[in-house]
Each structure stands twice: as C-alpha cells, then as structure tokens.
Amino acid sequence: TGANGFTATHITAALLAQGFSVRGTVRSEAKGKSLCELYNSAAFSYVVVPDIVPSDAWDAPSVLDGVSGIAHIAAPIEVEETDPDVQLWLRPAVEGTLNLLRSACKAGCVVKRVVVIGSTAAITAADLKPVQYTANDWNDAAIRTLEKKGVSADPWTKYCASKTLSEKAAWKYVKEHRSELPFDLTYVLPSWIYGPMLLKLLSTARPVVTLRCWWGDRVRKRDDPKVDDATLASFSGSYSDVRDVARAFLDAFTRPELGGKRLI
C-alpha cells in the first residue's frame, strides 16, 4: 500500500528482485504509471485506491484477490498544519490499517501474513531517557499529551500518537479475531529513514520529509561556517537505512518465526 512512497519503492524493488509478484496501491493513475516505468517488470502491477479511510477502501476484488502477503506502508507522515483537525492524523493511521485487516480477513483466506511499517515513535518517549527499549514498550506519553492538548499539540506529538494508536489497534484486532484470521501480523519499526530515492524527484522544493530533515539538519548546517559542532550534534535520534528496512520486510515475509513480532 502507498506503493509510490519513498520506503515503499525500496520494499517493492527488494520483493521483485527476490522473484515476488507485487501489486501496489496508489492514489492516482499517474503515480501507478510512474512505478511501472521505474520497475519495467511484468511482475509489478498497480491498482488505484484514492482514500484508505472508508470502510470499503480495500474491498474491491482488484486490490486483494490472489494476494498471499500484504506490506502496509500507507500512513500519514505529514499533515497540512493549517488544518487543526487531529483526525487527519488518526483516521488514515488507525482506520486505514483496521480496514485493511478486515478486508484481508474477507479475502478468501489467501493472505498468510500482513507486515506493517510502524515506527520507533510508537515505542520511545519524548524525553529520550537513556533506557533500553524493547518490544514491550509503548509511547503512551504521546497519547496522553494529545488527549490533553488536542489540536494545539505539536505535529510530532500527533505523529507519535497516530503511530502508537494505530499499532495498538492492529494488535488488538488480531488478538480479538485470532480464531477467524487466515493471517498473522508483523510490525517493522524503523527510526528516521534515510537513503537514495528510486523515483525521480518531481520538485526540489518539497522532497520527502526525512530527506528534508537530512538536508536541513546535516548538509546545510555542515556547509554553513556559522554552525559549530555542538549545534550539529544537537539533533538527536537514530537512523535507519531505507535498504535495511526493505530487507527487514523480506525477512518478515520469508521467515515463519517472525509472525506476531515487533521488529525494532
């Protein structure tokens, strides 16, 4: 899902290289055609799903028929902050994921595993205390902050809360419907994702958010003689190479023992 996204293109490329056939969902024909040109492979096809929020978003036969595994990548990473509606973050993240799981459950028992891209934002707390996080940890602090501040919460809090709430909802759904589900669930939880872009950048004015952060916090400051080492070191966080994320998805689809896991 969200097949034209920065990380999704690498996951698709990795799957195709290993002999999988891949059907990608995109929001427009133009985006689908650009992917066909990128991969130039008969093993890749696409279907248009313009909005993942409606309950029947994934129900069309052209989406899931014959699919044995689902890589769910589509989720909001940026929302226009001129619109204060918190649900612009939460609905696509939570309902988009739950709708997909419900549709997969109805898809003729063909789907065997659903692998979703989450984020370490659903695990680590904002204070970034020096602790060792595990798959048992959740960023409940972001949820509490969002409940308290609502629309006035900062975008990072809204993002963290959306990742935490959507993942919790997915695990809850799988637990409650375990006896009737033909598939199991795995989450891949990277941190900031960097790496080369596979699709041509249509505009240098607004590249993918992680690459904007890299440019603003690393490249631009490095070339600015007024910026000292202390300032460069002030942006904290861990980093994931997009190609490693793609390999993690390959592992998640090909190693049976990774079902039901949160892979940090």
C-alpha positions, -999 to 999 in steps of 0.1 A, spaced: 0 0 0 12 35 -7 34 20 -33 49 52 -46 62 63 -12 100 66 -6 103 35 16 76 15 -3 96 18 -36 126 1 -20 104 -26 -4 88 -33 -38 122 -34 -56 135 -58 -30 105 -81 -34 107 -80 -72 144 -89 -70 136 -120 -50 110 -132 -75 78 -120 -59 50 -105 -79 39 -72 -64 6 -53 -67 9 -18 -54 -19 6 -44 -16 42 -54 -39 72 -52 -38 81 -89 -32 65 -123 -2 89 -128 16 75 -98 9 40 -108 23 46 -143 55 62 -129 61 30 -109 56 8 -140 83 29 -157 106 26 -127 105 -12 -124 98 -21 -160 87 -55 -148 57 -77 -158 57 -88 -121 46 -54 -110 11 -41 -113 -10 -14 -96 -45 -5 -85 -59 29 -76 -71 33 -40 -78 70 -37 -86 71 0 -78 45 27 -102 58 53 -136 45 40 -145 11 55 -147 -5 20 -114 11 8 -97 -22 3 -127 -44 -6 -126 -42 -45 -115 -75 -59 -88 -58 -79 -70 -50 -46 -66 -82 -26 -77 -111 -49 -49 -137 -51 -27 -118 -27 -7 -140 -2 11 -113 17 4 -76 24 30 -49 31 11 -20 46 31 12 42 5 39 35 1 61 66 3 99 72 38 112 79 29 148 72 -4 168 75 -10 203 64 -8 221 98 -32 249 86 -59 224 93 -63 218 130 -83 185 127 -64 159 147 -83 132 129 -64 140 97 -36 121 115 -56 95 133 -82 83 108 -58 72 80 -34 57 105 -59 38 126 -89 32 104 -68 27 73 -49 -1 90 -80 -17 106 -99 -15 73 -71 -34 56 -71 -61 82 -108 -65 80 -107 -67 42 -78 -92 43 -99 -114 66 -127 -114 39 -103 -120 10 -109 -157 7 -83 -169 32 -54 -164 8 -35 -138 28 -10 -155 51 9 -126 66 4 -88 70 36 -68 76 30 -32 86 56 -4 88 53 12 122 79 35 139 101 37 169 79 67 176 54 42 189 79 30 215 102 58 227 91 86 249 97 122 241 122 127 270 146 102 254 159 90 287 189 66 284 170 33 287 169 2 266 136 -1 248 121 -34 239 91 -47 220 71 -44 253 73 -6 254 48 19 241 48 56 237 17 61 258 30 96 268 22 109 233 -13 96 236 -18 114 269 -3 146 256 -26 145 225 -56 139 248 -46 168 269 -37 193 242 -59 182 213 -54 204 182 -28 225 200 -4 196 202 27 199 181 29 178 148 55 154 163 32 145 192 3 139 167 25 117 146 38 97 176 2 93 189 -10 82 155 17 55 152 11 42 187 -27 42 185 -28 25 150 -4 -2 160 -22 -9 193 -55 -11 174 -40 -36 149 -27 -59 176 -60 -57 195 -79 -66 163 -57 -96 156 -60 -108 192 -98 -105 193 -102 -122 159 -74 -148 161 -96 -178 155 -111 -165 123 -80 -149 107 -61 -167 80 -30 -145 85 -7 -134 112 7 -99 118 43 -85 120 54 -49 126 86 -34 113 96 -4 135 124 17 119 135 51 132 143 81 108 146 65 74 173 79 50 188 67 18 186 71 -20 154 79 -38 143 55 -65 116 77 -81 127 109 -98 121 139 -75 95 160 -93 103 191 -73 133 200 -52 111 224 -32 94 196 -12 112 162 -11 101 135 13 102 148 49 131 126 61 153 139 33 143 175 40 154 168 76 187 154 64 193 184 42 183 209 68 200 194 98 230 178 83 240 190 48 230 227 50 244 231 85 276 213 76 282 238 48 274 268 70 306 282 86 285 298 114 273 264 126 296 247 152 299 211 161 277 215 192 248 227 171 253 199 146 253 174 174 221 188 189 197 169 166 193 135 184 178 104 171 187 71 155 187 63 118 176 35 95 188 29 60 159 25 37 175 -5 21 178 -22 55 141 -15 61 134 -33 27 155 -63 38 135 -64 71 103 -67 51 118 -95 30 127 -113 63 93 -107 77 77 -123 46 101 -153 43 108 -163 79 78 -180 95 91 -174 131 88 -136 126 50 -138 127 35 -119 156 67 -100 162 75 -63 166 109 -59 148 127 -28 161 
